Amino acid sequence: MKPIEIAKDIYWVGAIDWNSRDFHGYSIYQGTTYNAFLVMDEKIVLIDTVKKEFADELITNVSQIVDPRKIDYVISNHTEMDHSGGLARVMHRIGEDKPLYCSKMGYKNLRRHFPQKWNYQAVEDGGELSLGKRTLSFMETRMLHWPDSMFTYVQEDKILFSSDAFGQHYAGLERFDDQMGDAIMPHAKKYFANILLLYAPLILKLVHKVQEMGLALDMICPDHGIIWRQDPSKIINAYVEWSTQTPKRKAVVVYDTMWHSTQTMAEAIVDALGQEGVDARPMHLRSCHRSDIMTEVLDAGAVIVGSPTLNNGLFPTVSDFLTYMKGLKPKNKIGAAFGSYGWSGEAVKLINKELEAMNLEMIDPGVKIKYVPDEQGIEACHTLGKKIAQALPQA
Ligand code: FEO
């Protein structure tokens, strides 16, 4: 895709990745984008690069605006290779001696990826860089998404280059929020739930800090997805809401099944929840991707997990999901377990242990049923569903 002037003398020069479908374990059904930006001032600066395979596309885009060798500075807001993988190719093309600005952690981390003797310039939190008419300022945003992450802000244009924050894994011809309306929000929500949820307390602190600084924001340019120019506050407000993790009257019933018994239990629990006015859905782990389930977990008040007992343990997809969810540290949720078994029946106990370790509020010891749920077993599932409904916030 050709470069686009997003503000006077500021260009999107990134790349669209139409074909990727996985981002380290997160499903990206519509591909993604690697956004990079060129600021043409008395000094010319490239902000971020792209994944290694797209480096030539970035250079081609830059070449349509200016000879890449005329770039004076490069800024790396984040070391992860979807943004820095193209650095080697870019530095080779523009000149290995050009100053490369990054955070102090970025300096350490980039050097682990690139042994070349580049002209690294580690910046302080709050540090500035004059381009002539414009001044850039840098803000450390540790752990959003890596220890090296930082934001770059163009004071005169009130544009924030926010790296991973406020992004979405979405490949499309649209470059701006006003071209997509609310259709972009499910992508932003999924991105938050699967990439940033565990850093929710840091996000709240960061938003508070930005508000205290009185930072004016006419545009937020993340490194993935569309640019927020019509209403940057929309995504900031959504981040505050998602970070707060206020539970809704909503339950996610996550399960796998061998011969449909645990599935029958899941559906009985969902029926009971629905009868009590809870927004509930069963999510079968071999039909729903773990990252789509996490998106639903984000604002749910309850996560109920079911597994048959297989070889004295959990069904493998259930273990996978629990490991994934644990790492993302969801908060303010009720938990419960269920599952069928043939002889030993450890699954419910094992799920309880995992959910307790995640600090979910366990409101019931769980329901385990031998082989196939009979009428009494279905009733036990209904009772569990009703108990969960009672514990959830009222609508
Ligand atoms: Fe888009 Fe943390 O990389």
Boltz pocket constraint, residues with backbone or C-beta under 6 A from the ligand:
constraints:
  - pocket:
      binder: B
      contacts: [[A, 78], [A, 80], [A, 81], [A, 82], [A, 83], [A, 145], [A, 146], [A, 164], [A, 223], [A, 224]]
      max_distance: 6.0
